[in-house]
Amino acid sequence: MQQDTYNIQRVHKISVFMTCLIIILMVINAAIVGGIEEGIKRAIQASPCIILAVINYFLPINDYVKGLIFGIVPPMTMCVLLILAGFEINRHYIIWCTVALMALYFKKEITIAHGIVVNICLLIVFLVNPDGIAGPGTTLDLFLFIIIIMDAAIILLYYLSKWGRELVNESVEKEAQTSDLLNKLQITFDQVENSTNTIDNRITELNTNINSIAESSKNITAAMQEMAKSIQEEAGSVYEINKTMADSLEIVYETRDISKGISSKADKVNEKVTLGWDTMQQMNNQFNIISDTITIANNTVYELQSSMNTVNKLLEEITQIASQTNLLALNAAIE
């Protein structure tokens, strides 16, 4: 069930104020027309209405029942006066004023209930004292005309109360929706603020990281420059090594050629040695025949022996040179 947020207390205050104001105006009018005594008499007659209105205002009952009481007390009082004192136009005006007052509550049920009570009161007045409705000679047709006009006004006020209440309810719903939207908007703002703070923190961290990266880039650039310098130096060293290797390779080739020449000469010497040994064999075979040539042969042998020693020394030197050459070539290949 939808909560009623219409300010009914404000309407109650208006009802009490209007009741007191109408009675005060009635008393003043009576005092002006009939004198002070008539004014006092009218004040005494109307004082119960003021007392009932004040008591009703402070009664702990339903607000709409309280509003209905505010609306029916003056018409009932006026109807009693119409029966007892006869017709006065101002009493009808007071009844009409209460009909309009009920429309301030924007509650169609109060408007209908008040209209029924007013119709019953006027019907009682017509049945008891017909002249109290519109003065002497009041007929049924005139009474019905007055009732129809009043009921038409009540019906109009009924729709006014109904549509006004719908507008009030829609206004309350819109206010609730607006409040929800404002709460959601506030939550969204809070989330945006939190997100903004998070983004600010991330931007700060990003700036710190960018500065660190920039510093690292400077260090890397310096390191790359050092590496490039080292690479250039290494390239120069490699060039020198390649040049040295090329020179060593030329020496190796020359040594190889020399070794080949020495090997060829050694082969020739070996051939000569072989021939010499053959000659010695022949000389030994002919020793007995050619004894005179022994001395010469021995000398030849000694000479050949010396030549062989020389050849052996040369071979040893060649072997050492070849070993050194192989070591140089091996070192160059390793490098």
Buried (B, 14 or more C-beta within 10 A) or exposed (E): EEEBEBEBEEBBEEBBEBBBEBBEEBBEBBBEEEEEEBBEBBBEBBEEBBEBBEEBBEEEEEBBEBBBBBBBBBBBBBBBBBBEEEBBEEBBEBBBBBBEBBBBBBBBBBBBBBBEBBBBBBBBBBEEBBBBBBEEEBEEEBBEEBBEEBBEBBEEBBEBBBEBBEEBBEEBEEEEEEEEEEEEEEEEEEEEEEEEEEEEEEEEEEEEEEEEEEEEEEEEEEEEEEEEEEEEEEEEEEEEEEEEBEEBEEBBEEBEEBBEEBEEEBEEBEEBBEEBEEBBEEBEEEEEEEEEEEEEBEEBBEEBEEBBEEBEEBBEEBEEBBEEBEEBBEEBEEE
